[in-house]
């Protein structure tokens, strides 16, 4: 059963096909996709494929992707997930995006904090990593604020729109 998580202001829940319109509303925005590792979406089919990919990853224990929903609303304002989940090695990487209308309201940090807690305590992972474009000041600052430690730089790790980008590598560890 898909794990639904809650915070003070948010419900983190399974994404369903009915969320496609909400997801398209921001996955189609270049400013959201600028640091996502791919170009902005141009069709609803891309969103439907993405929802199926997230579902498949969960069913095959490769990842968990939650829709971020504000309490009292049915709309999804972003997604957040554990990618490259490897339970045998007790590790995953966190990734997220949120609609620009909700930037700088603390929703992302609230959701990330809850998912990291879930990963370390309930899934009993030892490590949650994050790969963040060097130019993404907001995300680099958010991750550091939440206690992730900078481990290094991966050169030319992402290629987007024909350009290679370096990424910062961060991780937060369970106290072993």
C-alpha positions, 0 to 999 in steps of 0.5 A: 500500500502506497505510504501517505505522509502528512505534515502540518500543512501538507498531504504527500500522496500517491499520484493518480491520472486525475493529477495530470492537469495539475502536473502539466500546469508546472511541468510545462513551465521552463522555469520549473524544468530548468533544473529538472534534467529535461525540457519543459513538457509540451503535451499531456501525454508526457505527463501521463507517461511520467505518472505511469513511470512513477507508479512503475518505480514504486511497484518495482521498489526503485523509487517513491514519488509523492504528489504534494497537496495542501491540506484543504485542497485537492490540487497537486502543487508539486511532487517529491520523491526518493529516486534510485532507491536501493533497499539492499544498500539502504540508500536513495536520492531525493528530488522535487519540484513545485509550481512557481505559485508556491515557491518561497512559502516553505512547502518544499522544505516541509515536504523534504523534511518529512520524506527524509524522516520517513526514509531514515526512520521508517524505510531504515535507509542509511543515506539520502542523497541529493544531486543539484545543479550548481546554478540552482541557488534555492535548492542548494540553500534548502538542502543545506538548511535541512542538514545535508552535507556537501560531498563534492561535484559531479562534472558534466553530470546532466545534459539539458538543452544540449548543454552539460551541467555540473552538479553538487552532491549532498547527503544526509546520513542516519546516525549509525 
